Amino acid sequence: MTRSTDRLLALAMLIVGMACFAKLYLALGGQPPATTRAEIFGAAGVLSILAGLLFLAGLLPAAARHDPAAPLFGRDAEIAPAGHPWLRCFALAVPLIALLAIVADQFGPWREAGREPVAPTKEVATAPAQPAPPSAVPAPATLPEPAMPAQETAAKPTPPAEPVSAPVAPAPTSPAGPAQPTPVQQSTQPTTPAQPVQETALAPATPPETVAPPPPAPPAQPTAPEGHRDAVVWLAVSADGHELMSASTDRVIKLWDIDGKRLIRDLGVHKDMARSALFMPDGKTALTAGDDDEIVLRQLSDGAVLHVFSSGANGGVRQLKISLDGKRAVSGHDTGSVVVWDLEKGAVLHVLPGHDWSVSSVAVSPDATRALTGSIDGELKLWDIAAGKQLRSWHGHDRGAYGALFLADGHHAVTGSGDYTIKLWDLDSFKEVRRFDGHSGTVYALALSSDGKRLGSVSLDGTARLWNMDTGAEIAEFDPGTGPMYSVAFAADGTLLTGGIDRTIRAWPAAGGDGTVLFAGAPQ
């Protein structure tokens, strides 16, 4: 070989050496080598560069050259060796080995296997930095749902939620306290001997919430040991206006002296919740009903039971009304059945299985020929009670229908509802004539004044209201601030009487104004 060949070899060795160092530098990111693999590349690079420099300097033995005196051909032709060829071979082998190492490291099958696995990115849901601020006003208790009849099946459509006829006092809730402010954070700046420590108070992440103080508790109500021990759900005034009958979820029927403001007697006790109590036209007896499936004819003088009408498979009696002549009674049941009774014979005239859901209101026309019933899905039905057939059915309200009443002409009726409205109906055309708007809760019971010019209503919004029947205008609103009201009646002098969840019976002036406790509830 010539000297030019040595220069080419030296250049190749320098290139291989620099490649080794470049790969080593990129792999380590400029850091000192810490693995065997890195040390190998470093050593190979050093040796390759060193060998290249030696070749360039001509310090390594040259390749064997042909003796000019020797013949070119024939047996005498030979190559004369010179120097130490093994050192030259080692110098050539080092960059070749380094080059092979680079190629194997770049394209070898162990390239992927040698890598450390990278953990997949995991997204972790974290709680918000600040809790949601509490509401300024505690949420009102949810109204209880109606009890569905046991005979109803899941195939029936679910009606809108309605309050139960027999209310349950909501559990007391403690108002939310004011939100606690975020603790003050402090950061300390680096200090030097010449600079004092400086502490800076940081503002809270969010300003503290301003919470309105809880509403004041209602004033303590008077109590009487003879009063009802639970919600008053029914009121009825006698024809002469001197006596009042009440029914309660405590199962007791009570007879009161309105003029003397005293309890006359406990008229009777049902086996389950009492719902209705009606004076009979004779002024001597009363008809009461409840969830125990019984309608009981009682004697007013002493409460003696004269007759019991059992509804049997029709279930509990949700509503009961009697005709003006006292010969017929119509009851609505939690199974959806409507039963017509012959009170003179003490027998059943008709069982009308018309409603798909529990009956929530019943009214009997003044001539005792028709009945209007409503159910907790808002459906209204008109019946011929003499023939025992349905005359008309229509969806009168978006939610349950309560407190149905016939007007004196027998051709109009009013109904309250869980959609917060009161509607006046024309029963000849079955169209809505007038609407009474104002309540913000289920209108649970209605009463008509003796002259038919005023309508009284009570609602789960805790108010009672007086309405002008001719115009639909609101005359007065009464709010004792004691919770839902469930029963209403007019006294002989036009005073509005109400009962509710607070166990009391109140009297409200016909012209509006503050009411008074007529009969207090029993202490709890």
Buried (B, 14 or more C-beta within 10 A) or exposed (E): EEEEEBBEBBEBBBBBBBBBBEBBBEBBEEEEBEEEBBEBBBBBBBBBBBBBBBBBEEEBBBBBEEEEEEEEEEEEEEEEEEEEEEEBEEBBEBBEBBBEBBEEBEEEEEEEEEEEEEEEEEEEEEEEEEEEBBEEEBEEEEBBEBBBBEEBEEEEEEBBBBBBBBBEBBEEEEBBEEBEEBEEEEEEEEEEEEEEEEEEEEEEEEEEBEBEEEEEEEEEBEBBEBBBBBBBBBBBBBEEBBBBBBBBBBBBBBBBBBEEEEBBBEBBBBEBBBBBBBBBBEEEBBBBBBBBBBBBBBBBEEBEEEEEBEBEEBBBBBBBBBBEEBBBBBBBBBBBBBBBBBBEEEEBBBBBEBBBBBBBBBBBBBEBBBBBBBBBBBBBBBBBBEEEEBBEBEEBBBBBBBBBBBBEEBEBBBBBBBBBBBBBBEBEEBEEEBEBEBBEBBBBBBBBBEEEEBBBBBBBBBBBBBBEBEEBEBBBEBEBEBBBBBBBBBBBEBBBBBBBBBBBBBBBBBEEEEBEBBBBBBEE
